[in-house]
Amino acid sequence: MGRYDKIHLVPFGEYIPARQLLFFAHQLTQQLTDLNAGTERKVFRLRSANGAARRYGVFICYESVFGDEVRQFVQLGAEALVNISDDGWYGDTSAPWEHLNMARMRAIENHRWLLRDTSSGVTASIDPNGVVRQSIERHRVDVLPAQFGYDARLTWYTVHGDVLGMVCAILALVFALWSTRSLLWRGRVGNGV
């Protein structure tokens, strides 16, 4: 089957960034061990119930927050997505629900079924439209016999990523600068400059 090592580690949870500059941070996070990030995204091939070979992109915990990370699994051929996580770090806060909602966004962006397995968060089957079809409540040990599908088509987001967002940000900056320039120009003209 294979192995996937988490590529996007949690800062201050799984490693201390800029350790030389933040030498004091280790004393604040005594239980922290510096983990090594994986280097290769892997798409797993498994046989489905009908015997067809299917491709799964598996990402771990915090990686579900990053759309660009997940879309790379789909670019590599993943027909369905799997997110495994331990949301126990968050205690009884809204964070596990927020984490679930991030996973829902990844399903929508890539138009893939997303199966989410957690040890203490919300285990769920999410359809390509982001709808939670089946779920298990938090802190309950159970099996979720989810029905889901596969899709090999690529969405615009999967192919192009955050290009549209970057273009919009650049346009907003240009318009803001233009507006500021226009206001300053009007002020000079109005003051007889």
Backbone as a printed PyTorch tensor [residue, N CA C, xyz], in Angstrom:
tensor([[[  0.8210,  -1.1870,   0.0000],
         [  0.0000,   0.0000,   0.0000],
         [  0.8660,   1.2510,   0.0000]],

        [[  1.6970,   1.4780,   0.9690],
         [  2.5480,   2.6530,   0.9800],
         [  2.4600,   3.4340,   2.2670]],

        [[  3.1360,   4.5680,   2.2640],
         [  3.2240,   5.3940,   3.4590],
         [  3.2360,   6.8600,   3.0350]],

        [[  2.5900,   7.6870,   3.8360],
         [  2.6170,   9.1280,   3.6180],
         [  3.0130,   9.7920,   4.9230]],

        [[  4.0080,  10.6450,   4.8790],
         [  4.4350,  11.4130,   6.0460],
         [  3.9430,  12.8420,   5.8900]],

        [[  3.3350,  13.3480,   6.9220],
         [  2.7650,  14.6960,   6.9160],
         [  3.8000,  15.7280,   6.4640]],

        [[  3.4170,  16.5320,   5.4720],
         [  4.3260,  17.5210,   4.9000],
         [  4.2110,  18.8700,   5.5990]],

        [[  2.9990,  19.2920,   5.8960],
         [  2.7750,  20.6180,   6.4880],
         [  2.5810,  20.4630,   8.0030]],

        [[  3.6640,  20.6090,   8.7360],
         [  3.6170,  20.4330,  10.1910],
         [  3.0460,  21.6700,  10.8790]],

        [[  2.5050,  21.4600,  12.0720],
         [  1.9100,  22.5460,  12.8620],
         [  3.0190,  23.2870,  13.6090]],

        [[  3.1780,  24.6010,  13.3440],
         [  4.1950,  25.3570,  14.0670],
         [  3.8820,  25.4040,  15.5670]],

        [[  4.8920,  25.1970,  16.3790],
         [  4.8100,  25.1810,  17.8400],
         [  4.0150,  23.9910,  18.3780]],

        [[  3.4930,  23.1550,  17.5240],
         [  2.8190,  21.9400,  17.9530],
         [  3.6300,  20.7120,  17.5750]],

        [[  4.2150,  20.7690,  16.3700],
         [  5.0000,  19.6370,  15.8780],
         [  6.4490,  20.0160,  15.5740]],

        [[  6.7170,  21.3020,  15.5750],
         [  8.0910,  21.7910,  15.4310],
         [  8.1360,  23.2540,  15.8660]],

        [[  9.3220,  23.7280,  16.1700],
         [  9.4980,  25.1400,  16.5150],
         [ 10.1460,  25.8270,  15.3160]],

        [[  9.4380,  26.7650,  14.7010],
         [ 10.0290,  27.4650,  13.5590],
         [ 11.1460,  28.4110,  14.0180]],

        [[ 12.1370,  28.6040,  13.1710],
         [ 13.2590,  29.5070,  13.4690],
         [ 13.8050,  29.2440,  14.8680]],

        [[ 14.1460,  28.0070,  15.1160],
         [ 14.5730,  27.5670,  16.4500],
         [ 15.7150,  28.4220,  17.0140]],

        [[ 16.6530,  28.8440,  16.1770],
         [ 17.7830,  29.6380,  16.6680],
         [ 17.3090,  30.9940,  17.2040]],

        [[ 16.3250,  31.5950,  16.5530],
         [ 15.8100,  32.8890,  17.0020],
         [ 14.8650,  32.7460,  18.1940]],

        [[ 14.1290,  31.6400,  18.2070],
         [ 13.1330,  31.4110,  19.2630],
         [ 13.6260,  30.3390,  20.2370]],

        [[ 14.8780,  30.4300,  20.6530],
         [ 15.4890,  29.4260,  21.5230],
         [ 14.7080,  29.2180,  22.8180]],

        [[ 14.0200,  30.2470,  23.2890],
         [ 13.2570,  30.1780,  24.5350],
         [ 11.9480,  29.4010,  24.3740]],

        [[ 11.4830,  29.2120,  23.1430],
         [ 10.1860,  28.5740,  22.9000],
         [ 10.1660,  27.1210,  23.3600]],

        [[ 11.3090,  26.4560,  23.3220],
         [ 11.3440,  25.0540,  23.7480],
         [ 10.9500,  24.9170,  25.2190]],

        [[ 11.3030,  25.9010,  26.0430],
         [ 10.9320,  25.8590,  27.4520],
         [  9.4290,  26.0360,  27.6400]],

        [[  8.7790,  26.7180,  26.7050],
         [  7.3280,  26.9150,  26.7810],
         [  6.5640,  25.6890,  26.3020]],

        [[  7.2170,  24.8940,  25.4920],
         [  6.5500,  23.7180,  24.9030],
         [  7.3640,  22.4700,  25.2330]],

        [[  7.4330,  22.1310,  26.4990],
         [  8.2640,  21.0280,  26.9670],
         [  7.9230,  19.6900,  26.3080]],

        [[  6.6430,  19.4740,  26.0160],
         [  6.2420,  18.1800,  25.4650],
         [  6.4800,  18.0870,  23.9650]],

        [[  6.8910,  19.1680,  23.3670],
         [  7.0790,  19.2160,  21.9270],
         [  8.3290,  18.4610,  21.5080]],

        [[  8.1920,  17.6550,  20.5050],
         [  9.3520,  17.0570,  19.8680],
         [  9.3510,  17.5440,  18.4350]],

        [[ 10.5140,  17.8930,  17.9360],
         [ 10.5940,  18.3500,  16.5530],
         [ 10.3900,  17.1620,  15.6220]],

        [[  9.3190,  17.1970,  14.8960],
         [  9.0500,  16.1520,  13.9150],
         [  9.6730,  16.5530,  12.5870]],

        [[  9.9600,  15.5740,  11.7730],
         [ 10.4850,  15.8420,  10.4390],
         [  9.3380,  15.8060,   9.4470]],

        [[  9.2610,  16.8210,   8.6190],
         [  8.2010,  16.8870,   7.6100],
         [  8.4790,  15.8920,   6.4930]],

        [[  7.4010,  15.3290,   5.9630],
         [  7.5220,  14.4740,   4.7980],
         [  7.9220,  15.2980,   3.5880]],

        [[  8.3250,  14.6270,   2.5360],
         [  8.7960,  15.3380,   1.3480],
         [  8.0270,  14.9750,   0.0840]],

        [[  7.1880,  13.9580,   0.1530],
         [  6.5310,  13.4770,  -1.0650],
         [  5.0430,  13.2380,  -0.8350]],

        [[  4.2330,  13.8300,  -1.6970],
         [  2.7920,  13.5430,  -1.6720],
         [  2.5770,  12.2090,  -2.3610]],

        [[  1.7400,  11.4000,  -1.7700],
         [  1.5110,  10.0690,  -2.3340],
         [  0.0180,   9.8380,  -2.4880]],

        [[ -0.3590,   9.3190,  -3.6260],
         [ -1.7400,   8.9190,  -3.8650],
         [ -1.7740,   7.4000,  -3.7710]],

        [[ -2.6380,   6.8960,  -2.9030],
         [ -2.7260,   5.4580,  -2.6720],
         [ -3.7110,   4.8190,  -3.6400]],

        [[ -3.3620,   3.6470,  -4.1380],
         [ -4.2440,   2.8890,  -5.0370],
         [ -4.7810,   1.6810,  -4.2710]],

        [[ -6.0940,   1.5890,  -4.2040],
         [ -6.7560,   0.4690,  -3.5340],
         [ -7.8780,  -0.0420,  -4.4180]],

        [[ -8.2440,  -1.2750,  -4.2330],
         [ -9.3780,  -1.8370,  -4.9740],
         [-10.6620,  -1.5500,  -4.2070]],

        [[-11.6620,  -1.0840,  -4.9290],
         [-12.9590,  -0.8060,  -4.3050],
         [-13.7390,  -2.1080,  -4.1830]],

        [[-14.9340,  -2.0300,  -3.6200],
         [-15.7730,  -3.2160,  -3.4080],
         [-16.0690,  -3.9460,  -4.7150]],

        [[-16.1510,  -3.2090,  -5.8310],
         [-16.4470,  -3.8650,  -7.1110],
         [-15.1860,  -4.3050,  -7.8410]],

        [[-14.0330,  -4.1480,  -7.2060],
         [-12.7810,  -4.6160,  -7.7830],
         [-12.0230,  -3.5900,  -8.6070]],

        [[-12.5930,  -2.4300,  -8.8110],
         [-11.9170,  -1.3920,  -9.6010],
         [-10.7950,  -0.7480,  -8.7840]],

        [[ -9.6840,  -0.4630,  -9.4290],
         [ -8.5750,   0.2220,  -8.7620],
         [ -8.9270,   1.6980,  -8.6280]],

        [[ -8.8940,   2.2050,  -7.4120],
         [ -9.2460,   3.6040,  -7.1410],
         [ -8.0720,   4.3060,  -6.4700]],

        [[ -8.0250,   5.6240,  -6.6300],
         [ -6.9120,   6.4220,  -6.1010],
         [ -7.4140,   7.3750,  -5.0100]],

        [[ -6.7030,   7.3470,  -3.8730],
         [ -7.0770,   8.1520,  -2.7110],
         [ -5.9350,   9.0880,  -2.3260]],

        [[ -6.2860,  10.3340,  -2.0480],
         [ -5.3260,  11.2800,  -1.4940],
         [ -5.5730,  11.3760,  -0.0030]],

        [[ -4.5690,  11.0410,   0.7860],
         [ -4.7140,  11.0380,   2.2450],
         [ -3.8650,  12.1670,   2.8190]],

        [[ -4.5040,  13.0550,   3.5720],
         [ -3.7700,  14.1380,   4.2140],
         [ -4.0930,  14.1210,   5.6970]],

        [[ -3.1600,  14.6390,   6.4700],
         [ -3.2060,  14.4650,   7.9170],
         [ -3.5220,  15.7770,   8.6260]],

        [[ -4.5460,  15.7330,   9.4720],
         [ -4.9090,  16.7870,  10.4150],
         [ -4.8850,  18.1820,   9.8160]],

        [[ -3.9630,  18.9970,  10.2800],
         [ -3.8160,  20.4150,   9.9710],
         [ -3.6810,  20.6820,   8.4710]],

        [[ -3.2380,  19.7060,   7.6950],
         [ -3.0810,  19.9080,   6.2540],
         [ -4.4090,  20.2380,   5.5880]],

        [[ -5.5170,  19.8890,   6.2270],
         [ -6.8370,  20.1830,   5.6530],
         [ -7.1350,  21.6780,   5.6200]],

        [[ -6.3600,  22.4690,   6.3400],
         [ -6.5680,  23.9140,   6.3740],
         [ -6.0710,  24.5660,   5.0750]],

        [[ -5.1810,  23.9160,   4.3740],
         [ -4.5150,  24.5050,   3.2170],
         [ -5.0270,  23.9220,   1.9030]],

        [[ -5.8130,  24.7210,   1.1970],
         [ -6.3840,  24.2880,  -0.0710],
         [ -5.3370,  23.8670,  -1.0760]],

        [[ -4.2330,  24.6020,  -1.1360],
         [ -3.1890,  24.2820,  -2.1080],
         [ -2.5550,  22.9310,  -1.8200]],

        [[ -2.4180,  22.5860,  -0.5470],
         [ -1.8500,  21.2850,  -0.1840],
         [ -2.7350,  20.1490,  -0.6940]],

        [[ -4.0290,  20.2760,  -0.4580],
         [ -4.9650,  19.2020,  -0.8060],
         [ -5.1350,  19.0820,  -2.3130]],

        [[ -5.1920,  20.2000,  -3.0210],
         [ -5.4080,  20.1340,  -4.4690],
         [ -4.2730,  19.4050,  -5.1740]],

        [[ -3.0750,  19.4050,  -4.5770],
         [ -1.9530,  18.6980,  -5.1900],
         [ -2.1800,  17.1840,  -5.2060]],

        [[ -2.8960,  16.6550,  -4.2160],
         [ -3.2370,  15.2310,  -4.2410],
         [ -4.1650,  14.9300,  -5.4160]],

        [[ -5.1070,  15.8260,  -5.6540],
         [ -6.0500,  15.6490,  -6.7640],
         [ -5.3110,  15.7830,  -8.0910]],

        [[ -4.3810,  16.7120,  -8.1840],
         [ -3.5750,  16.8440,  -9.3960],
         [ -2.7820,  15.5730,  -9.6730]],

        [[ -2.4200,  14.8600,  -8.6150],
         [ -1.6890,  13.6010,  -8.7680],
         [ -2.6090,  12.4240,  -9.0750]],

        [[ -3.9240,  12.6880,  -9.1690],
         [ -4.8500,  11.6380,  -9.5800],
         [ -5.8240,  11.1320,  -8.5410]],

        [[ -5.8530,  11.7100,  -7.3450],
         [ -6.7890,  11.2370,  -6.3130],
         [ -8.2350,  11.4130,  -6.7730]],

        [[ -9.0080,  10.3410,  -6.6830],
         [-10.4300,  10.3610,  -7.0580],
         [-11.3250,  10.5790,  -5.8450]],

        [[-10.7830,  10.3570,  -4.6630],
         [-11.4770,  10.6040,  -3.3930],
         [-10.4100,  11.0530,  -2.3930]],

        [[-10.8370,  11.7890,  -1.3740],
         [ -9.9060,  12.3230,  -0.3830],
         [-10.1980,  11.7390,   0.9930]],

        [[ -9.1460,  11.5540,   1.7760],
         [ -9.2730,  11.0390,   3.1350],
         [ -8.4680,  11.9540,   4.0550]],

        [[ -9.1060,  12.4030,   5.1380],
         [ -8.4440,  13.2490,   6.1260],
         [ -8.4830,  12.5330,   7.4640]],

        [[ -7.3160,  12.2760,   8.0480],
         [ -7.2570,  11.6600,   9.3720],
         [ -6.7490,  12.7090,  10.3600]],

        [[ -7.3340,  12.7180,  11.5560],
         [ -6.9990,  13.7760,  12.4990],
         [ -7.2820,  13.3610,  13.9340]],

        [[ -6.5500,  13.9800,  14.8450],
         [ -6.8430,  13.8790,  16.2730],
         [ -7.1880,  15.2870,  16.7340]],

        [[ -8.4610,  15.5610,  16.8920],
         [ -8.8970,  16.8990,  17.2900],
         [ -8.9880,  17.0610,  18.8030]],

        [[ -8.4100,  16.1330,  19.5440],
         [ -8.4330,  16.1970,  20.9980],
         [ -7.6550,  17.3740,  21.5640]],

        [[ -6.7450,  17.9320,  20.7880],
         [ -5.9520,  19.0820,  21.2180],
         [ -6.8350,  20.2650,  21.5720]],

        [[ -8.0010,  20.3360,  20.9440],
         [ -8.8470,  21.5230,  21.0580],
         [ -9.7910,  21.5080,  22.2450]],

        [[ -9.9070,  20.3640,  22.9170],
         [-10.8380,  20.2680,  24.0390],
         [-12.2730,  20.5020,  23.5900]],

        [[-13.0940,  21.0050,  24.4890],
         [-14.5020,  21.2580,  24.1640],
         [-14.6900,  22.6910,  23.6700]],

        [[-14.1010,  22.9700,  22.5180],
         [-14.2280,  24.2840,  21.8810],
         [-14.9150,  24.0910,  20.5320]],

        [[-15.0490,  25.1530,  19.7970],
         [-15.6440,  25.0670,  18.4600],
         [-14.6250,  24.6210,  17.4160]],

        [[-13.3620,  24.5010,  17.7890],
         [-12.2990,  24.1890,  16.8290],
         [-12.5360,  22.8990,  16.0330]],

        [[-13.0010,  21.7860,  16.6490],
         [-13.2430,  20.5930,  15.8340],
         [-14.2870,  20.8280,  14.7370]],

        [[-15.2700,  21.6630,  15.0100],
         [-16.2860,  21.9740,  13.9970],
         [-15.6870,  22.8540,  12.9010]],

        [[-14.8120,  23.7710,  13.2990],
         [-14.1250,  24.6020,  12.3110],
         [-13.2290,  23.7370,  11.4330]],

        [[-12.5660,  22.7700,  12.0440],
         [-11.6980,  21.8540,  11.3100],
         [-12.5300,  21.0460,  10.3040]],

        [[-13.7050,  20.6030,  10.7220],
         [-14.6180,  19.9070,   9.8110],
         [-15.0010,  20.8190,   8.6450]],

        [[-15.3030,  22.0780,   8.9390],
         [-15.6920,  23.0160,   7.8800],
         [-14.5590,  23.2860,   6.8990]],

        [[-13.3310,  23.2780,   7.3730],
         [-12.1880,  23.4040,   6.4610],
         [-12.1520,  22.2080,   5.5110]],

        [[-12.3960,  21.0200,   6.0480],
         [-12.4240,  19.8190,   5.2050],
         [-13.5520,  19.9110,   4.1790]],

        [[-14.6800,  20.4510,   4.5860],
         [-15.7980,  20.6370,   3.6440],
         [-15.3810,  21.5340,   2.4810]],

        [[-14.6200,  22.5770,   2.7730],
         [-14.1280,  23.4670,   1.7120],
         [-13.2230,  22.7180,   0.7440]],

        [[-12.3780,  21.8210,   1.2490],
         [-11.4900,  21.0640,   0.3640],
         [-12.2950,  20.1450,  -0.5600]],

        [[-13.3920,  19.5860,  -0.0560],
         [-14.2670,  18.7550,  -0.8970],
         [-14.8680,  19.5910,  -2.0180]],

        [[-15.3370,  20.7870,  -1.6790],
         [-15.9620,  21.6730,  -2.6700],
         [-14.9370,  22.1210,  -3.7080]],

        [[-13.7870,  22.5930,  -3.2540],
         [-12.7740,  23.1190,  -4.1730],
         [-12.3630,  22.1100,  -5.2310]],

        [[-12.2750,  20.8460,  -4.8350],
         [-11.7780,  19.8120,  -5.7380],
         [-12.8690,  18.9090,  -6.2920]],

        [[-14.1110,  19.1580,  -5.8790],
         [-15.2720,  18.3420,  -6.2630],
         [-14.9790,  16.8490,  -6.0640]],

        [[-14.6110,  16.5190,  -4.8230],
         [-14.3030,  15.1450,  -4.4380],
         [-15.0640,  14.7900,  -3.1680]],

        [[-15.3950,  13.4990,  -3.0580],
         [-15.8740,  12.9930,  -1.7800],
         [-14.6970,  13.0640,  -0.8260]],

        [[-14.9840,  13.4120,   0.4170],
         [-13.9470,  13.4900,   1.4280],
         [-14.4130,  12.6950,   2.6460]],

        [[-13.6230,  11.7170,   3.0170],
         [-13.9100,  10.8960,   4.1940],
         [-12.9900,  11.3700,   5.3070]],

        [[-13.5760,  11.7170,   6.4330],
         [-12.8150,  12.2840,   7.5400],
         [-12.9090,  11.3570,   8.7410]],

        [[-11.7550,  10.8790,   9.2030],
         [-11.6990,   9.9690,  10.3380],
         [-10.9280,  10.6480,  11.4650]],

        [[-11.5950,  10.8370,  12.5980],
         [-10.9500,  11.4980,  13.7310],
         [-11.0580,  10.6360,  14.9840]],

        [[-10.0840,  10.8200,  15.8760],
         [-10.1390,  10.0730,  17.1320],
         [-11.0190,  10.7780,  18.1570]],

        [[-11.1580,  12.0920,  18.0570],
         [-12.0040,  12.7940,  19.0260],
         [-12.7170,  14.0020,  18.4210]],

        [[-12.6650,  14.1250,  17.1070],
         [-13.3540,  15.2230,  16.4270],
         [-14.6250,  14.7180,  15.7780]],

        [[-14.9700,  15.3010,  14.6440],
         [-16.1720,  14.9020,  13.9180],
         [-15.7590,  14.0240,  12.7450]],

        [[-16.0630,  12.7380,  12.8480],
         [-15.8350,  11.8130,  11.7460],
         [-17.0040,  11.9740,  10.7910]],

        [[-16.6980,  12.0840,   9.4860],
         [-17.7830,  12.4010,   8.5530],
         [-17.4870,  11.9490,   7.1350]],

        [[-18.5600,  11.7900,   6.3950],
         [-18.5240,  11.5680,   4.9530],
         [-19.0760,  12.8430,   4.3230]],

        [[-18.2500,  13.5020,   3.4950],
         [-18.6100,  14.7980,   2.9110],
         [-18.6910,  14.6480,   1.3990]],

        [[-19.8030,  15.0720,   0.8070],
         [-19.9470,  14.9260,  -0.6450],
         [-19.2050,  16.0540,  -1.3770]],

        [[-19.0910,  15.9660,  -2.7090],
         [-18.3480,  16.9730,  -3.4800],
         [-18.9160,  18.3880,  -3.4040]],

        [[-20.1310,  18.5420,  -2.8950],
         [-20.7190,  19.8690,  -2.7090],
         [-20.5260,  20.3920,  -1.2910]],

        [[-19.7900,  19.6560,  -0.4660],
         [-19.5110,  20.0880,   0.8960],
         [-20.5710,  19.7120,   1.9070]],

        [[-21.5400,  18.9120,   1.4950],
         [-22.6180,  18.5040,   2.4000],
         [-22.1570,  17.2970,   3.2220]],

        [[-22.2990,  17.3930,   4.5390],
         [-21.9780,  16.2610,   5.4070],
         [-23.1140,  15.2600,   5.2690]],

        [[-22.8370,  14.1250,   4.6420],
         [-23.8680,  13.1110,   4.3920],
         [-24.0760,  12.1830,   5.5800]],

        [[-23.0030,  11.8530,   6.2510],
         [-23.0740,  10.9800,   7.4230],
         [-22.0020,  11.4590,   8.3960]],

        [[-22.2500,  11.2850,   9.6760],
         [-21.2300,  11.6870,  10.6450],
         [-21.4040,  10.9290,  11.9520]],

        [[-20.3560,  10.9750,  12.7380],
         [-20.3690,  10.4170,  14.0930],
         [-20.0420,  11.5740,  15.0280]],

        [[-20.8180,  11.7210,  16.0770],
         [-20.5980,  12.8290,  17.0060],
         [-19.2420,  12.7040,  17.6840]],

        [[-18.7820,  13.7960,  18.2110],
         [-17.4820,  13.8470,  18.8750],
         [-17.4210,  12.9130,  20.0820]],

        [[-16.2310,  12.4180,  20.3490],
         [-15.9210,  11.5850,  21.5110],
         [-16.6770,  10.2540,  21.5190]],

        [[-17.1790,   9.8320,  20.3830],
         [-17.8880,   8.5530,  20.3160],
         [-17.0770,   7.5900,  19.4550]],

        [[-16.7850,   6.4210,  19.9850],
         [-16.0490,   5.4090,  19.2390],
         [-17.0570,   4.5880,  18.4530]],

        [[-16.9230,   4.6010,  17.1440],
         [-17.8840,   3.9040,  16.2880],
         [-17.2740,   3.7330,  14.9020]],

        [[-17.9820,   3.0320,  14.0510],
         [-17.5910,   2.8410,  12.6560],
         [-18.6200,   3.5510,  11.7950]],

        [[-18.1490,   4.2640,  10.7820],
         [-19.0440,   4.9790,   9.8750],
         [-19.0260,   4.2640,   8.5240]],

        [[-20.0360,   3.4200,   8.2670],
         [-20.0870,   2.7100,   6.9740],
         [-20.5840,   3.6530,   5.8730]],

        [[-19.7010,   4.5070,   5.3960],
         [-20.0810,   5.5760,   4.4650],
         [-20.1530,   5.0830,   3.0260]],

        [[-21.1610,   5.5530,   2.3280],
         [-21.2480,   5.3510,   0.8860],
         [-20.7240,   6.6160,   0.2360]],

        [[-19.8570,   6.4560,  -0.7500],
         [-19.2690,   7.6210,  -1.4160],
         [-18.9180,   7.2510,  -2.8470]],

        [[-18.5430,   8.2480,  -3.6070],
         [-18.2270,   8.0270,  -5.0110],
         [-16.8360,   8.5290,  -5.3690]],

        [[-16.5330,   8.4270,  -6.6490],
         [-15.2270,   8.8160,  -7.1670],
         [-15.4110,   9.7690,  -8.3370]],

        [[-14.4340,  10.6400,  -8.5380],
         [-14.4740,  11.5660,  -9.6640],
         [-13.0350,  11.8410, -10.0860]],

        [[-12.7790,  11.7950, -11.3770],
         [-11.4300,  12.0590, -11.8860],
         [-11.3340,  13.4160, -12.5730]],

        [[-12.4600,  14.1160, -12.7070],
         [-12.4320,  15.4290, -13.3660],
         [-11.7420,  16.4540, -12.4680]],

        [[-11.1410,  17.4500, -13.0970],
         [-10.4520,  18.5000, -12.3520],
         [-11.2700,  19.7810, -12.3740]],

        [[-11.3820,  20.4190, -11.2260],
         [-12.0850,  21.7040, -11.1530],
         [-11.1290,  22.8200, -11.5720]],

        [[-11.7010,  24.0000, -11.7890],
         [-10.8850,  25.1620, -12.1210],
         [ -9.8940,  25.4260, -10.9920]],

        [[-10.3650,  25.3110,  -9.7510],
         [ -9.4850,  25.5480,  -8.6080],
         [ -8.3630,  24.5170,  -8.5600]],

        [[ -8.6750,  23.2480,  -8.8270],
         [ -7.6470,  22.2160,  -8.7830],
         [ -6.5360,  22.5250,  -9.7820]],

        [[ -6.9040,  22.9880, -10.9460],
         [ -5.9230,  23.2780, -11.9960],
         [ -5.1610,  24.5710, -11.7220]],

        [[ -5.8700,  25.6310, -11.3330],
         [ -5.2620,  26.9580, -11.2370],
         [ -4.9690,  27.4250,  -9.8130]],

        [[ -5.5240,  26.7850,  -8.8260],
         [ -5.2500,  27.1650,  -7.4410],
         [ -5.7710,  28.5420,  -7.0830]],

        [[ -4.9740,  29.2870,  -6.3660],
         [ -5.3810,  30.5860,  -5.8350],
         [ -5.1300,  31.7490,  -6.7940]],

        [[ -4.9640,  31.4610,  -8.0820],
         [ -4.6920,  32.5140,  -9.0680],
         [ -5.7880,  33.5750,  -9.0490]],

        [[ -7.0430,  33.1690,  -9.0540],
         [ -8.1460,  34.1300,  -9.0590],
         [ -8.0910,  35.0360,  -7.8220]],

        [[ -7.8280,  34.4570,  -6.6690],
         [ -7.7130,  35.2410,  -5.4420],
         [ -6.5690,  36.2390,  -5.5110]],

        [[ -5.4380,  35.8100,  -6.0730],
         [ -4.2930,  36.7170,  -6.2050],
         [ -4.6060,  37.8550,  -7.1730]],

        [[ -5.2670,  37.5450,  -8.2870],
         [ -5.6500,  38.5820,  -9.2530],
         [ -6.5900,  39.5880,  -8.5910]],

        [[ -7.5680,  39.0900,  -7.8380],
         [ -8.5060,  39.9890,  -7.1370],
         [ -7.7750,  40.8690,  -6.1200]],

        [[ -6.8240,  40.2990,  -5.3970],
         [ -6.0600,  41.0760,  -4.4130],
         [ -5.2380,  42.1650,  -5.1010]],

        [[ -4.6190,  41.8330,  -6.2250],
         [ -3.8280,  42.8220,  -6.9710],
         [ -4.7290,  43.9330,  -7.4970]],

        [[ -5.8870,  43.5560,  -8.0600],
         [ -6.8300,  44.5640,  -8.5600],
         [ -7.3230,  45.4720,  -7.4340]],

        [[ -7.6120,  44.8920,  -6.2760],
         [ -8.0580,  45.6990,  -5.1300],
         [ -6.9730,  46.6880,  -4.7180]],

        [[ -5.7230,  46.2450,  -4.7130],
         [ -4.6120,  47.1290,  -4.3690],
         [ -4.4660,  48.2540,  -5.3970]],

        [[ -4.5580,  47.9000,  -6.6870],
         [ -4.4630,  48.9130,  -7.7480],
         [ -5.5780,  49.9430,  -7.5990]],

        [[ -6.8170,  49.4770,  -7.3920],
         [ -7.9430,  50.4080,  -7.2290],
         [ -7.7790,  51.2800,  -5.9800]],

        [[ -7.2750,  50.7030,  -4.8980],
         [ -7.0600,  51.4820,  -3.6680],
         [ -6.0070,  52.5660,  -3.8990]],

        [[ -4.9180,  52.1970,  -4.5650],
         [ -3.8770,  53.1890,  -4.8610],
         [ -4.3950,  54.2630,  -5.8090]],

        [[ -5.1560,  53.8470,  -6.8080],
         [ -5.7280,  54.8020,  -7.7650],
         [ -6.6770,  55.7700,  -7.0600]],

        [[ -7.5120,  55.2330,  -6.1740],
         [ -8.4550,  56.0820,  -5.4340],
         [ -7.7140,  57.0680,  -4.5450]],

        [[ -6.6850,  56.6010,  -3.8690],
         [ -5.8870,  57.4700,  -3.0040],
         [ -5.2240,  58.5710,  -3.8290]],

        [[ -4.6730,  58.1790,  -4.9750],
         [ -4.0410,  59.1570,  -5.8640],
         [ -5.0660,  60.1930,  -6.3200]],

        [[ -6.2550,  59.7290,  -6.6870],
         [ -7.3090,  60.6450,  -7.1470],
         [ -7.7210,  61.6080,  -6.0440]],

        [[ -7.8630,  61.1090,  -4.8220],
         [ -8.2330,  61.9730,  -3.6920],
         [ -7.1480,  63.0130,  -3.4190]],

        [[ -5.9050,  62.5790,  -3.4680],
         [ -4.8000,  63.5140,  -3.2490],
         [ -4.7560,  64.5580,  -4.3590]],

        [[ -4.9840,  64.1320,  -5.5960],
         [ -4.9810,  65.0560,  -6.7330],
         [ -6.0940,  66.0890,  -6.5930]],

        [[ -7.2820,  65.6130,  -6.2130],
         [ -8.4090,  66.5420,  -6.0230],
         [ -8.1090,  67.5480,  -4.9160]],

        [[ -7.4550,  67.0840,  -3.8680],
         [ -7.0990,  67.9660,  -2.7570],
         [ -6.1380,  69.0530,  -3.1930]],

        [[ -5.1920,  68.6970,  -4.0350],
         [ -4.2280,  69.6860,  -4.5310],
         [ -4.9110,  70.7030,  -5.4350]],

        [[ -5.7910,  70.2040,  -6.3240],
         [ -6.4960,  71.0930,  -7.2540],
         [ -7.4190,  72.0200,  -6.4820]],

        [[ -8.1150,  71.4720,  -5.4720],
         [ -9.0460,  72.2700,  -4.6730],
         [ -8.3370,  73.3340,  -3.8450]],

        [[ -7.0660,  73.0690,  -3.4750],
         [ -6.2960,  74.0310,  -2.6810],
         [ -5.4940,  74.9890,  -3.5580]],

        [[ -5.7100,  74.9020,  -4.8650],
         [ -5.0140,  75.8010,  -5.7780],
         [ -3.5740,  75.4220,  -6.0350]],

        [[ -3.2040,  74.1870,  -5.7670],
         [ -1.8220,  73.7550,  -6.0060],
         [ -1.6510,  73.3280,  -7.4430]]])
